[in-house]
């Protein structure tokens, strides 16, 4: 996602390309985001295996989740400025190639330090690819199809949880965690080939500027969006990063069954994504508060009801539905806070979301190393409760969004 830009005029999608080729370009970008999402959260399902390989605690191994988000938060705005005039097709190719190299490096890493280096590269790739890919639909398909193309591209986010992570966890259980990263690297190279074949040259049509970001951060609505996003992502990734240790140590689920649990969670996330998308436009406060409230309920109840396999599965479904709605709720709040600057809103959303993923994983790991998986779940639940209170405060203060009647 890029920053606010000038000039406002941008060329339309090429008219001499067939419908099939245009949509293949959309599919290639979608697969690129799928590869990015899967690679970023792949360590969740492999955390225990990675830690065992290098004699690390689960909390220390969680650094593999912490680093990419921090780098992505920084690289998104930096890339938008530093590479503002570079052909977008070239940028997509460069960052997806970096992602492939990062996966291969993790697969052959002889020590945990090299794994962390690979995750640094992943973070740069995430911020760079998202800075372009999130808003590229309008340059790939005709104007009448932009909405559908954007929906297709963003569907890669929940699909990464539904397909990518469970599949990676399964490969890790059968052939080792290194094989999972190796397979991800090969898949990413295939995506690179499709990108180069299907995406047309896309010369830069804009110059970026950062001044508008300062104005956004002075907006009360943006501040509320930042606080709510920080708390809910902190609650989620501070707990979900360590859901596998919880299922192993508290629920006593087998490795093969954990894959099924993660798959069910991801499928619930797709449902939540559509439910959240349909509700947040009409009831933004209620939608965001409801998602956070369900996350709070699921994580607070897991230490009690999650001791049984059935209880854990039901709560994971609730959790999946709730978190599936979070990204669309958060992004909608940022967009409503600054309706005149959608691209700048996207940069703030991406940077804040990615940074908090890292902070959540780091804090959750620290809590886990000092207490237990159950304490991690309870801590995350309390953070999610705060989101509900912040949404209530927004309503109680009768704060309206710009342009609201």
DORO-701093 format. One record per residue: residue in three letters; x, y, z of N, C-alpha, C, O in turn. Coordinates in steps of 0.02 Angstrom, whole numbers, plus 50000, padded with zeros to 5 digits. Layout:
BEGIN
AlaXYZXYZXYZXYZ
...
This chain:
BEGIN
Unk500434994150000500005000050000500445006150000500935006450037
Unk500295011049960500725016849953500435022849988499855022950007
Unk500855027949995500635033950028500215038249983500125036649924
Unk499955043850009499565048449968500005051049913500605051649921
Unk499715052549857500105053749797499865059749758499315062249767
Unk500315062049715500145066849663500515064649600501075062149605
Unk500225065449542499555068149531499015062949544499155057049555
Unk498385065249541497825060849555497655056449496497345051149505
Unk497845058449436497655054749377498095048649370498695049049378
Unk497795042949355498175036849344497905033349283497295033549270
Unk498335030149244498105026949183497655021049199497735017749250
Unk497195019849155496735014149164497095007749144497645007849118
Unk496765002149157497054995749140497114995149064496714998049028
Unk497624991649041497714990848969497084988148935496764983548960
Unk496914990948879496314988848843496464983648789496004980748762
Unk497114982548774497284977848721497434970948749497674966648711
Unk497304969748812497424963248842496764959548850496254962548865
Unk496774953048839496164949148844495934948848916496324950048962
Unk495294947348925495014946648992495394941249030495544942049090
Unk495534935748996495884930249029496574932349054496744930849111
Unk496954935749013497624937849033497584942849090497994942549137
Unk497104947449087497034952349141496884948949207497164950749259
Unk496444943949206496274940549268496824935849291496884934449351
Unk497234933449245497814929549265498304933949303498644931549349
Unk498344940249283498774944949321498514945849391498894946049439
Unk497844946449398497544947049464497694940749505497874941149564
Unk497624934949474497754928649509498494928349532498634925949586
Unk498944930649490499654930449508499804934749569500184932849613
Unk499494940649572499584945049631499264941749692499544942049747
Unk498684938649683498354935149738498794929549765498854928849826
Unk499084925749721499534920349743500154923149777500424920049823
Unk500384928949754500954932049787500784933949859501194932749904
Unk500204936749870499994938549938499874932249979500024932050039
Unk499594927049948499514920649982500184918050006500254915650062
Unk500694918349962501364916049981501654920250038501974917550083
Unk501524926750036501784931250089501444929750155501774929150207
Unk500784929250155500414927950216500614921150246500724920550306
Unk500654916150203500834909450227501534909350256501644906550309
Unk502014912550221502694912650245502754916350311503114914250356
Unk502384921850318502424925850379502194921850439502514922050492
Unk501634918350433501354914950492501504907450493501254903850537
Unk501914905050446502084897950444502404895550509502264889950530
Unk502834899550542503144897050604502644895350660502814891750707
Unk502034897950655501534896450708501444888950714501424886250769
Unk501374885650657501264878450658501904874350667501874868350679
Unk502484877650660503124874050664503544876150724504124874250730
Unk503244880150768503614883350822503984878350865504574879050878
Unk503634873150887503934868250932504504864550896505024863250927
Unk504404862950833504924859350795505544863650785506104861150792
Unk505444869950769506014874450760506394875250825507014874850827
Unk506024876250880506354876950945506744870750964507294871250992
Unk506474864950950506814858650967507464857750928507954855250954
Unk507454859950865508044859150822508644863050849509214860950842
Unk508504868850879509054873150903509064873650979509404878051007
Unk508704869151013508684868951086508464875751114508804878651156
Unk507904878151090507634884551111506954883551143506604878651129
Unk506774888151187506094888151214505604890451160505814893451111
Unk504964889051171504464891251123504444898951119504324901751066
Unk504574902151175504584909451175505144912251133505044917051096
Unk505744909351138506304911651097506184910051023506334914150980
Unk505914904251009505754902450940505244907250910505214908250850
Unk504834910250954504334915050932504624921350900504254925150869
Unk505284922450908505604928050873505524927450798505544932450762
Unk505444921350774505334920450702504684923650679504604925250621
Unk504214924550726503594928150711503664935550724503314939550693
Unk504104937450770504164944450790504494948650737504264954150722
Unk505034946150708505464950250664505114952450599505164958350582
Unk504764948050562504484950350498504004956250505504024960750464
Unk503584956150556503104961550563503434968250574503214973350546
Unk503964968450615504314974650628504634977350564504584983350549
Unk504964972950527505274975150465504754977350414504864982150377
Unk504184973750411503654975650363503364982450380503214986450336
Unk503294983850446503014990250467503464996050444503215001450427
Unk504114994950444504585000150422504635000350346504645005750317
Unk504664994550315504794994350243504204996750201504314999250145
Unk503594996150225503014998250185503055005650167503025007250107
Unk503115010350215503165017350195503835018950162503855023250117
Unk504375015650183505035017150153505035015250079505275019050037
Unk504765009350063504735007149994504305011849952504465013449895
Unk503735013949981503285018449945503635024849924503475027649871
Unk504105027249965504465033349949505085031949906505175035049854
Unk505495027149928506135025949895506065023149824506475024549781
Unk505535019149813505455016049747504825018649712504515015149672
Unk504655024849728504035027749701504005028049626503455027849598
Unk504575028449591504575029049518504755022549481504815022549420
Unk504855017149519505045010749489504435007249460503895007649490
Unk504505003949404503965000149373503674995249425504044991549457
Unk503014995249432502694991149483502784983649470502834979749517
Unk502814981649408502934974649392503624972449416503704966949442
Unk504114976849408504794975349432504794974749508505114970249536
Unk504444979249541504424979049614504114972549639504374969449686
Unk503554970649609503234964449629503714958549621503764954249664
Unk504054958349564504514952849551505094952749600505284947349624
Unk505374958549615505944958949661505754956349730506124952549761
Unk505184958549755504994956649823504764949449828504864946349880
Unk504464946749777504264939749780504884935249773504904929749801
Unk505404937649736506034933949733506384933949801506654928849822
Unk506374939749834506654940049902506304935049948506624931849990
Unk505654934449941505274929849983505494922649971505584918850018
Unk505594920849908505824914049892506514912749922506634907449951
Unk506974917549915507644916749942507624916050018508004912150047
Unk507174919750051507114919350123506884912350144507134909650194
Unk506414909550108506184902750124506734897550115506814893050156
Unk507124898350062507674893550050508204894250104508484889250127
Unk508344900450125508834901450178508604898150243509004895050278
Unk507974898950260507714895750321507774888150316507914884750366
Unk507654885450256507674878150248508364875250259508424869450281
Unk508894879150245509574876450252509944879450311510544878250319
Unk509604883450351509944886950406510274882050455509954877350478
Unk510914883250469511274878850514511214881050587511404877450632
Unk510954887150597510854889650665510264894350665510024896550612
Unk510014895950725509414900050730509544907250706509084910650686
Unk510164909450710510334916050685510174916850611509924922050590
Unk510324911650572510164911850500509404911650488509154914650441
Unk509054908050531508324908150526508064915250536507604917450500
Unk508344918850585508124925750597508314930350539507944934950523
Unk508894929050508509084933050449508564931950394508354936750361
Unk508354925750385507854924350334507194927950349506844930150304
Unk507034928450413506414931850432506464939350424505964942750412
Unk507064942150429507164949250414507014950550340506674955350323
Unk507254946050297507124946750226506374946050212506104949650170
Unk506044941550248505324940750240504964947250257504514949350221
Unk505174950650310504864956850329504924962250276504444965750262
Unk505514962850247505614967750192505164966050133504864970450102
Unk505124959550117504704957450061503964958850074503604960850028
Unk503734957850135503034959050152502864966350141502384967950106
Unk503254970850172503104977950165503144980350093502724984250071
Unk503644977950056503724980049987503174977649941502914981449901
Unk503004971249947502494968349903501814971449918501444973149872
Unk501644972049983501004974950001500944982249979500394984549962
Unk501504985949980501474992949961501254993749888501014999149869
Unk501334988549849501134988749778500504984649767500024987049737
Unk500504978449791499984973749773499284975449798498794973849766
Unk499244978749856498584979949884498154984649842497544984049842
Unk498464989249806498074993949767498164993449693498034998249656
Unk498384987649669498564987049599497994984749554498074984849493
Unk497434982749582496884979849542496664984649487496514982349431
Unk496634991149501496404995949452496844996449391496634999249340
Unk497444993849394497904994149337497934987449300498304986749251
Unk497554982649323497574976049292496924974249256496944970549206
Unk496364976949279495714975349249495334981749234495504986949261
Unk494824981449191494414987349176494084990049239494004986449288
Unk493874996349236493604999649295493014995949325492944995749386
Unk492594993049284492004989549310492154983249348491724980649383
Unk492774980749343492954974549376493424975649435493644970849466
Unk493584981849450494084983249503493854980649570494254977849608
Unk493214981549587492964979149651493044971649660493274969349711
Unk492854967949608492924960749612493654958649615493834954049653
Unk494074962049576494784960349576495104961649644495514957749668
Unk494914967249675495174968749741494964963449792495364961349834
Unk494334961349788494084956149834494474949649824494644946249873
Unk494624947949762495004941849748495704942449779495944937649810
Unk496024948149770496704949049797496704948449873497144945149901
Unk496224951649906496214951449979495974944750006496084943250065
Unk495664940549965495464933949989496074929650005496004924550039
Unk496664931649981497264927849995497444928050069497794923550093
Unk497214933150105497404933750175497104928050217497484924450250
Unk496434927050217496184921350256496384914650226496444909750262
Unk496474914350160496674908050130497354905750154497504899750157
Unk497784910650172498434908750199498374904850264498764900350278
Unk497864906750304497734903050366497394896450352497534891350385
Unk496924896450304496524890450291496934884950258496894879150277
Unk497324886950206497684881950168498434881750183498724876450194
Unk498744887750183499474888050188499754885350253500174880850252
Unk499514887950309499804885950373499654878650391500114875150410
Unk499024876350384498904869150398499314864550353499574859450376
Unk499374866450289499764862250243500504862350263500824857150263
Unk500754868350281501454868650303501564864750367502084861550375
Unk501074865050412501124861250475501124853650460501494849950492
Unk500704851550413500684844550394501354842250364501614836950382
Unk501624846350319502274844650289502814844350342503234839850342
Unk502784849150390503274849050443503224842950487503734840250509
Unk502604840650500502514834750541502754828350506503004823750538
Unk502674828150439502854822250402503594822050383503924816950389
Unk503854827850359504524828050331504994832950366505574833650345
Unk504774836350417505204841050453505054848250433504834849650377
Unk505194852950479505024859950467505434862950410505194867550376
Unk506044860450399506444863150344506114861750276506134865850231
Unk505814855850271505474854050208504884858650195504734860250138
Unk504554860750248503994865450240504224872050209503904874650164
Unk504784874650234505054880850206505314879850135505254884150092
Unk505614873950122505854872450055505274872250006505324875149951
Unk504724868950025504134868749981503854875649969503634877249914
Unk503864879850021503614886650013504054890649965503804894749927
Unk504704889449968505154892849921505024890849849505024895149805
Unk504924884449837504784882149769504124885149744504084887349687
Unk503614885149786502974888049767503054895449751502754897849703
Unk503454899049790503544906149778503894907449712503724912349678
Unk504364903249693504684904049628504174902949571504204906449520
Unk503714898349580503194897349530502754903549524502544905449469
Unk502604906749581502224912949581502604918349544502304922149506
Unk503254918749555503664923649520503614922749444503544927649408
Unk503654916549421503604915249350502934917649322502904920649269
Unk502384916249359501724918349337501664925949336501364928849291
Unk501954929249387501944936549389502274939549327502014944149296
Unk502864936949310503234939749254502874938449188502934942349141
Unk502504932949184502144931249123501484935149116501304937349062
Unk501134936049172500454938649168500394946149180499964949449151
Unk500814948849224500754956049240501114960149187501694958849173
Unk500784965049158501094969249107501574974349138501544975349199
Unk501994977549099502394983049126501934988349156501434990249125
Unk502094990749215501674995649249502115001449273502295001849332
Unk502275006049227502695011849246502365015749302501755016149307
Unk502775018649345502515022649400502125028549373502355031949327
Unk501545029749402501125035249380501045040449435500595044649432
Unk501495040249485501385044549542502045045949578502525042149570
Unk502065051249616502605052549664502295052549733501745054949743
Unk502655049949780502375049349847502575055249891503095058349880
Unk502175056649940502335061749990502075059450058501575055850062
Unk502425061450110502275059050177501915064150220501705062550276
Unk501845070350196501565075550239500865073850264500685075550320
Unk500475070650221499785069150241499745064250299499265064250336
Unk500265060050307500255055150362500265058550430499935056250476
Unk500635064150435500635067850498499955070450515499745070350573
Unk499595072950464498925075350476498455069850497498015070850539
Unk498525063950467498105058350486498205056450559497725054950594
Unk498835056450581498985054450650498735059450701498705057850761
Unk498555065450679498265070350725497505069850728497185073450767
Unk497215065450688496485064550687496275059950745496585054850758
Unk495735061950780495485057850835495265050950811495395045950845
Unk494935050750753494705044250728495295039650711495265033650724
Unk495825042550682496415038450667496725035950732496955030250736
Unk496755040250783497035038150847496625032350878496915027650905
Unk495965032850874495545027350898495685021050858495745015550887
Unk495745021650792495885015850750496555012750769496615006650771
Unk497055016950782497715014350801497685010650867497965005250874
Unk497345013550916497305010350982496935003650978497154998651006
Unk496365003650943495974997450938496344992150899496334986250918
Unk496674994150845497064989350806497634986550847497754980550846
Unk497984990950882498544988650923498304983450975498614978250982
Unk497764984951009497534980551062497274973851035497424968651064
Unk496894974050981496594967750957497124963350923497104957250930
Unk497594966350887498124962350856498604959850909498854954250904
Unk498734963950960499134961651017498804955651050499144950651065
Unk498154956151061497784950551092497824944251050497934938751076
Unk497734945050984497714939150941498394935950933498474930050947
Unk498884939850911499534936750895499944935250958500404931250956
Unk499774938651014500084936651077499864929851100500194926751142
Unk499304927551075499024921051095499074915851038499304910251048
Unk498844917750978498814912950924499504910450903499574904850879
Unk500024914750911500704912550896500894906350936501294902250914
Unk500594905650996500774900151040500184895351051500144892051103
Unk499734895051002499164890551008499384883251003499084878951033
Unk499914881950964500144875050957500424872451024500234866951045
Unk500864876251059501064873851125500474872851173500474868251213
Unk499964877151168499374876251211499024869651195498864865851240
Unk498904868451130498554862351111498954856151130498674850951147
Unk499624856651126500044850851143500074849751219500024844051242
Unk500154855051257500294854351329499664854351372499664851251425
Unk499144857851350498544858451391497984853851366497694850051404
Unk497854854251300497324850051271497574842951257497184838251253
Unk498244842251249498564835851233498314832951167498114827151162
Unk498324837351116498124835351049498744832751012499284835451020
Unk498664827550971499214824850933499414829550877499024833850857
Unk500024828750851500274833150799499834832950736499704838150706
Unk499614827050718499194826450658498524829850667498254832750620
Unk498254829550728497604832550740497654840150746497174843750731
Unk498234842750767498334849950769498244853050700497954858450694
Unk498484849650649498394852050581497654852850565497454857750533
Unk497244848050586496524848450574496234854350612495804857950585
Unk496454855350673496204860950713496354867650680495924872050676
Unk496964868350655497154874550621496764875550557496604881250538
Unk496614870150522496224870550461495514872850477495234877150442
Unk495214870150530494544872150550494544879550570494094883350552
Unk495054881550608495114888550627495144893050566494804898150563
Unk495554891250516495614895350456494974895750417494794901050391
Unk494614890150412493974890150377493474894850412493104898450379
Unk493484894750478493054899350516493254906550502492834911050501
Unk493904907650491494144914450476493864917150411493724923150406
Unk493774912950361493484915150298492764917350310492544922550283
Unk492394913450349491704915350365491694922150401491294926450385
Unk492144922950449492184929250486492364935050441492134940650453
Unk492784933850392492984939250346492374941950308492304947950301
Unk491954937550283491354939750247490844942850294490534947950277
Unk490754939950353490294942850401490514949850423490104954450427
Unk491154950550438491414956950458491354962150403491184967850415
Unk491504959950341491464964550285490764967050273490664972850253
Unk490264962850284489564964950273489294969150329488834973150319
Unk489584968550389489314972150448489664978750461489344983450484
Unk490314979150447490694984850469490504991250433490564996750461
Unk490264990750371490064996750335489475000150368489435006250369
Unk489004996150393488394998950424488495000350499488235005250525
Unk488864995950533488934996550605489674995650624489854990450651
Unk490095000550609490814999750620491004998550692491434994250706
Unk490705002150739490875001150810490664994250834491054990650864
Unk490034992550818489774986050842490154980250811490284975250845
Unk490344980850747490694975350714491384974350746491574968650761
Unk491754979850755492424979250784492374976750857492754972350877
Unk491924979550895491844977550965491634970250972491864966651016
Unk491194968050926490964961050929491524956250914491594951150947
Unk491934957950864492504953650847492984953150906493214947750924
Unk493134958950936493594958950994493294955151053493644951551088
Unk492644956051064492314952651119492324945151112492424941551161
Unk492234942751051492254935451039492964932751048493054927251075
Unk493474936651027494164934551039494294934151114494614929451138
Unk494054939251150494144939251223493814933151255494124929851296
Unk493204931751234492854925951262493204919451248493264915151292
Unk493434918551185493754912251166494414911251204494534905751230
Unk494824916451207495484915651239495424915151315495814911551347
Unk494954918651344494864918251417494584911451438494724908951493
Unk494174908451394493864902051411494314896051394494204890651420
Unk494804897051351495224891451330495574887951389495584881751391
Unk495854891651437496174888051493495704883651533495914879051567
Unk495044885151528494554881151565494244875851521494294869851536
Unk493924877951466493584873251422494044869951371493884864751343
Unk494624873051360495094870351310495494864451333495914861951297
Unk495364862151393495704856051416495434849851382495764844651380
Unk494834850351356494554844751317494634846251243494624852051223
Unk494694841151203494784842051131494184845451100494254849651056
Unk493594843551123492984846451095492924853851112492754857951070
Unk493054855451176493014862351198493504866851161493334872451142
Unk494114864351152494624868251116494414869451044494514874851018
Unk494124864451013493924865050943493364870250936493384874350890
Unk492864869950979492314874850976492574881850986492364886450950
Unk493014882851034493274889551047493724891950990493744897950976
Unk494074887450958494474889450900494034891750842494214896250805
Unk493454888550834492984890750783492734897850798492724902150753
Unk492544899050860492334905850880492894910850869492774916250842
Unk493484909050889494074913350881494204914750808494334920450789
Unk494154909550766494284910450694493784915250662493974919550623
Unk493144914350678492624918850651492764926050673492714930750633
Unk492944926850737493064933550763493664936850731493624942650708
Unk494224933250728494824936450700494764937450624495064942050597
Unk494374933250591494274934250520493984941050504494094943750450
Unk493604943750551493294950350540493754956150558493634961750538
Unk494294954850595494714960250621495054964350567494994970450569
Unk495404961350518495744965550468495274970250431495444976150421
Unk494694967750410494234972150373493944977450418493834983150395
Unk493824975850481493574980950529494094986350540493944992350538
Unk494714984350550495244989150562495364993550501495404999650507
Unk495404990450443495524994350382494954999150368495075004750346
Unk494344997150382493775001450372493805007550418493645013150396
Unk494005006550480494075012250526494585017250501494465023250503
Unk495155014750478495665019350452495415022950390495525028950383
Unk495055019350346494795022550286494265027750302494255033050271
Unk493835026350350493315031150369493615037250404493325042650402
Unk494185036350437494505041850472494795046950423494805052950437
Unk495015044650364495305049150313495045047150244495415044350204
Unk494415048550231494115046150168494425049250105494365046350051
Unk494755054850112495075058050054495755055250037496025056949984
Unk496025050950080496705048450068496725040850079497025038550127
Unk496405037050035496355029850045497035026350045497135021550082
Unk497495028650003498135025250000498555026650062498885022150089
Unk498535032850087498885034350149498585030450207498945028050251
Unk497915029650207497595025650259497855018450256497955015250308
Unk497955015950195498205009150188498905008350216499055003150245
Unk499335013450207500005012950234499995012850310500345008950341
Unk499595017250340499545017450413499265010950440499505008250490
Unk498755008350406498455001950426498984996450423499054992650471
Unk499334995850367499824990550358500384991050410500564986150441
Unk500654997150418501214998050465501014996350536501374992950572
Unk500424998850557500214997650626500054990250637500214987450689
Unk499734987150589499544980150595500164975750600500214971450644
Unk500644976850554501234972650552501664973750614501934968950642
Unk501734979950636502144981250696501844977650757502204974950798
Unk501184977750762500864974750820500894967150818500904963950871
Unk500914964250758501014956950753501654955050789501674950250828
Unk502184958950776502834957550807502814958550882503054954450920
Unk502514964150903502484965650975502074960351011502264958051065
Unk501514958250981501104953151012501474946551020501444943451073
Unk501824944450967502204938150970502754938651022502894933751058
Unk503074944551027503624945451075503364945151147503644941651189
Unk502824948851161502544948951228502274942051247502374939651303
Unk501924938951200501654932251214502204927251230502134923051273
Unk502774927851193503334923451207503634924551275503814919751310
Unk503684930951295503954932451362503494929751417503734926951466
Unk502844930451408502364927751456502414920151459502404917151513
Unk502464917051400502494909751397503104907051433503054902151470
Unk503684910151423504304907651453504294908451529504644904751564
Unk503894913151555503884914351626503284911151662503284910451723
Unk502774909251623502174906451655501974899951619502304894851627
Unk501434900251581501174894251549500744896251489500564902051482
Unk500594891451444500154893051387499474895651409499184899851375
Unk499214893251464498564895651488498594902951508498124906751495
Unk499144905051540499224912051559499274916551498499034922151499
Unk499584914051444499624917851382498924919151355498764924751335
Unk498494914051355497814914851330497424919951372497064924151345
Unk497494919451438497134924051482497364931251472496954935951472
Unk498014932251462498284939051452498014942051387497814947851386
Unk498004938051335497734940451271496994942151276496764947051247
Unk496624938151314495914939551323495784946251356495324949751338
Unk496194947851405496114954351440496264960151392495924965351396
Unk496754959351349496904964651300496314965551252496154971251234
Unk495994960151232495424960551187494834964051221494454967551188
Unk494744963051286494214966351323494294973951318493804977651314
Unk494914976351319495044983551315494804986451249494594992351247
Unk494814982551196494574984951131493834986651135493604991751109
Unk493464982351169492744983551177492634990151215492184994051197
Unk493034991351265492964997451305493145003651263492825008851270
Unk493645003051221493835008751178493295010251127493135016051114
Unk492995005051099492435006151052491855009451087491525013851059
Unk491725007351149491185010551188491345017951200490895022151197
Unk491975019451215492175026451227492085030651164491885036451169
Unk492225027851106492115031351043491385033151034491205038651012
Unk490955028451052490235029751047490005034651100489605039151086
Unk490255033851162490035038151217490225045351205489865049951226
Unk490775046551171490995053351157490665056151094490805061851074
Unk490235052151063489855054251004490325056950948490185062050917
Unk490865053450937491335055350885491075052750818490915046850812
Unk491035057150769490815055150702491395054950655491915057950668
Unk491305051550598491825051250548491745056950498491185059350488
Unk492295059250468492245064450417491755062650362491765057050336
Unk491335067350344490855066150290490215062950314489745062250274
Unk490175060950378489555057850403489045063350414489205068850436
Unk488425061650398487885066550405487645066650477487195070350494
